[in-house]
């Protein structure tokens, strides 16, 4: 497509630092943009398109989108695949249809058995989830090592994989296992992936506990996390309480969403503190998409998920027939939601651990140090994966990284 300087008023100053710089397509910069096009500089063009969207420059956006569509591919290298999904997010953002495309993606989910299969593949090929579950379980096991009745409250139990591991671990505890009660809350997406409600998880965990000779009780809370109240949790006197927040608190709205939206993020922490728990575990992705302005949010999302897609490329061969399904059904919706949606429609609102620390401290918690055994166990786990995965212990928290970029953080509180 041809164009002139006059087609792009007050635009962008192209540079190799497109992640930080505003860009102008005046004078020599127009020629440099043409050079980027001829060189198929996908990342640079994608970032310029994001800046055009941020400026609501429809003519530039539409032109760049048409050019970018020829460069992206859901079956290409990590950059091409990630860019394909981020481009769709920009299209939806520019059309003010972010919530529509996000809902459409949800409607196009595969049959529940297939979605469960894709989630299981992701769980097996990358250590992100296992890292979170193992680090949290280590903190819980340490905090309840002398307790006879343990009540675990899980605000996003999904398939219950985390507790299968812990039940096995506690079954071998010297002196015998404790009685384990699990109170489970979950969202509709997880219910869809399971092919049914929480009773499916309860039955699965009950069978495992029975096989391990662990006394077990399961309590399903049939309400959304945002609506959970103290009486829903069924706390009893004399039991040790462990509360688990694994990759779910960032779904809760806070004060930044809008004046009409309750701050459930901090409300849940205050509710949890009122239980006087033995331990509270937090596992979260290490990026900021909550309060960052659109362009910064776009760059943050790109850099984070680029590492995710690169790690998938190492652990799951590019020609693997299920890789596209894993990325489309387990990752693409989150990416589109961050880029295209605003207000209450944006449910992917990540925060860095520093911000979570502030929230926990304000709610009255203090850090609970992780056991050195947790660190060594996860190091052993990572030996089964690429050497590019890293583990760092810093300020009382564990960070799982990809090529030294922190991806997931895990810590505990009491």
SVG drawing of the C-alpha trace seen along z (x, -y; Angstrom):
<svg xmlns="http://www.w3.org/2000/svg" viewBox="-24 -16 45 63">
<polyline fill="none" stroke="black" stroke-width="0.4" points="0.0,0.0 1.3,-3.4 1.2,-6.5 2.6,-10.0 3.8,-11.9 0.5,-13.8 -1.4,-10.6 0.2,-10.3 0.1,-13.6 2.0,-14.0 3.0,-10.4 5.9,-8.4 9.6,-8.7 10.9,-5.3 13.9,-3.9 15.4,-0.7 14.0,-1.5 10.3,-1.2 9.5,0.2 10.1,-3.1 9.9,-5.8 7.0,-7.6 7.3,-7.6 6.7,-10.1 6.4,-9.2 7.6,-12.5 10.6,-13.2 13.3,-10.5 11.2,-8.4 8.8,-7.5 11.7,-6.0 12.8,-4.1 9.4,-2.6 9.6,-1.4 12.9,0.2 11.2,1.9 8.5,3.2 11.0,4.5 13.0,6.1 9.8,7.7 10.6,6.2 7.6,7.8 8.3,6.7 9.0,3.1 5.9,2.8 3.7,4.5 4.9,1.9 4.3,-1.0 0.8,0.3 0.2,0.5 1.2,-3.1 -1.1,-4.1 -3.9,-2.3 -3.0,-4.2 -3.3,-7.5 -6.6,-6.3 -5.0,-6.9 -7.3,-4.6 -5.8,-5.2 -2.3,-4.2 -3.6,-1.3 -5.6,0.1 -2.7,-0.2 -0.2,1.4 -2.7,4.2 -3.0,5.1 0.8,5.3 1.2,7.2 -1.4,9.9 1.1,11.0 3.9,11.5 2.2,13.3 1.3,17.0 -0.1,19.2 2.1,22.0 5.4,20.0 8.2,19.2 7.5,17.8 7.5,14.2 5.1,14.9 2.7,16.9 2.6,14.4 2.2,11.5 -0.8,13.2 -2.7,13.2 -1.5,9.7 -2.6,8.4 -6.1,9.7 -6.1,8.0 -5.2,4.7 -7.9,5.2 -10.5,5.7 -9.2,2.8 -9.4,0.4 -12.9,1.6 -13.9,1.2 -15.0,4.8 -12.6,6.2 -15.3,7.8 -17.0,9.2 -14.0,10.9 -13.0,12.2 -16.5,13.7 -16.3,15.1 -13.1,16.8 -14.7,18.3 -17.6,19.5 -15.3,21.2 -13.7,23.3 -13.4,27.0 -15.4,29.7 -14.5,29.9 -12.5,33.1 -10.4,31.5 -9.8,28.3 -8.8,30.4 -6.4,32.3 -4.8,29.0 -4.5,27.7 -2.9,31.0 -0.4,30.8 0.6,27.3 0.9,28.5 3.2,31.3 5.5,29.5 6.3,26.4 7.2,26.2 5.2,23.0 2.2,24.7 4.2,27.4 6.6,24.7 3.7,22.9 2.0,26.0 5.2,27.5 6.4,24.3 3.0,23.6 2.6,27.2 6.1,27.0 5.0,24.0 1.7,25.6 3.4,28.9 5.9,27.0 3.2,24.8 1.0,27.8 3.6,30.4 2.4,30.9 -1.3,30.5 -3.9,33.3 -6.7,31.5 -5.8,29.4 -8.3,27.2 -7.2,26.1 -9.2,23.3 -8.5,23.0 -9.9,20.1 -9.2,21.6 -8.9,25.4 -9.2,26.1 -8.5,29.8 -7.2,30.3 -3.8,31.4 -2.0,29.4 -3.8,31.4 -3.1,34.8 0.6,34.1 0.1,32.8 -2.2,35.7 0.5,38.1 3.2,36.1 1.2,35.9 0.3,39.6 3.9,40.5 4.2,38.0 5.9,39.4 3.2,40.3 0.6,40.6 -1.3,38.2 -3.6,35.5 -7.3,35.3 -7.5,33.1 -10.5,30.9 -10.6,29.0 -12.9,26.1 -13.0,25.4 -14.1,22.3 -13.7,22.0 -14.7,20.2 -17.0,21.2 -14.1,21.6 -12.5,24.3 -15.9,25.9 -16.2,26.0 -12.7,27.5 -13.6,30.2 -16.9,31.0 -18.8,30.3 -18.8,28.8 -16.6,29.1 -18.0,32.5 -15.8,34.0 -12.7,32.7 -14.0,33.8 -14.6,37.4 -11.1,37.5 -9.4,36.3 -11.5,38.5 -10.3,41.6 -6.7,40.6 -7.0,39.9 -8.7,43.3 -5.9,45.0 -3.3,43.2 -5.3,43.9 -5.7,40.2 -8.9,39.1 -10.5,36.6 -13.5,34.3 -14.4,32.1 -16.6,28.9 -17.6,27.3 -18.6,23.7 -21.1,23.0 -20.5,19.3 -18.1,17.0 -14.9,16.0 -15.9,12.4 -19.0,13.2 -17.5,15.6 -18.3,14.7 -16.9,15.9 -19.8,18.3 -19.2,20.1 -15.8,21.3 -17.1,23.6 -14.2,22.9 -14.3,25.1 -12.5,24.6 -9.2,26.4 -8.2,26.9 -5.1,25.6 -6.0,23.4 -4.0,23.0 -5.3,20.6 -4.2,21.0 -4.1,18.2 -2.6,19.9 -2.7,17.8 -6.1,16.3 -5.9,13.1 -5.1,11.1 -8.6,12.0 -10.1,10.0 -11.0,6.4 -9.5,3.7 -9.8,-0.1 -8.3,-0.8 -11.2,0.7 -13.7,-2.0 -15.6,-3.7 -18.6,-1.4 -16.5,1.8 -15.8,3.2 -12.2,3.9 -12.5,7.7 -8.7,8.1 -8.2,6.5 -11.5,7.7 -10.4,11.3 -7.1,10.6 -8.9,9.1 -11.4,12.0 -8.5,14.4 -6.7,12.5 -9.8,12.8 -9.4,16.6 -6.0,16.4 -4.6,18.9 -1.4,20.9 -0.2,20.0 -1.4,18.3 0.3,19.1 0.5,16.8 1.6,17.7 1.3,15.1 2.7,14.2 5.4,11.6 4.1,8.8 2.2,5.5 -1.0,5.3 -3.3,3.9 -2.8,0.1 -0.3,-0.4 -1.5,-2.6 -2.4,-0.8 0.9,-1.0 3.0,-0.1 0.6,2.8 1.0,3.9 4.9,3.9 4.8,5.7 2.4,8.4 4.6,8.9 7.8,9.3 6.2,11.7 4.4,13.9 7.4,13.9 9.3,15.7 6.3,18.1 6.2,18.9 9.9,19.4 9.8,21.8 7.0,23.7 9.1,23.9 11.9,25.7 9.7,28.1 7.1,28.8 8.4,29.3 7.0,26.7 5.6,29.4 3.6,31.0 0.0,31.2 -1.4,30.0 0.9,27.0 -1.5,24.6 -4.4,25.8 -2.5,25.4 -1.5,21.8 -4.9,20.8 -7.0,22.3 -4.7,21.8 -2.9,18.5 -4.6,16.5 -7.7,15.6 -5.6,14.1 -3.5,12.1 -6.5,10.7 -8.2,9.8 -5.2,7.8 -4.9,5.9 -8.5,5.5 -10.5,5.1 -10.9,2.3 -12.9,1.7 -14.7,4.7 -14.3,6.7 -10.6,6.9 -10.1,9.8 -6.4,10.4 -5.0,7.7 -1.5,8.9 0.7,7.2 4.3,7.5 5.2,9.2 6.2,5.8 2.6,4.7 1.2,8.0 3.6,7.5 2.1,4.1 -1.4,5.5 -0.6,8.4 1.2,6.1 -1.7,3.7 -4.0,6.6 -2.0,7.4 0.1,10.4 3.8,11.0 6.1,13.1 6.4,16.8 9.8,18.0 9.9,20.9 11.7,24.0 15.1,24.6 13.7,28.1 11.2,26.4 14.1,24.8 16.0,28.0 12.8,29.9 12.1,27.4 15.7,27.4 15.3,31.2 12.1,30.6 13.7,28.2 16.3,30.8 13.5,32.4 13.2,29.3 15.4,26.9 18.5,25.5 17.1,22.1 14.6,22.2 16.1,20.5 15.3,20.4 16.1,17.5 15.4,16.9 15.1,13.3 13.5,11.4 11.8,14.4 10.2,15.4 11.0,17.9 11.1,16.8 10.9,19.2 12.4,17.6 13.1,18.1 16.6,17.0 16.8,14.9 13.4,13.2 11.2,13.7 8.0,15.4 6.3,16.7 6.7,15.7 5.8,17.7 5.7,16.7 3.9,17.4 2.4,15.3 0.8,15.7"/>
</svg>
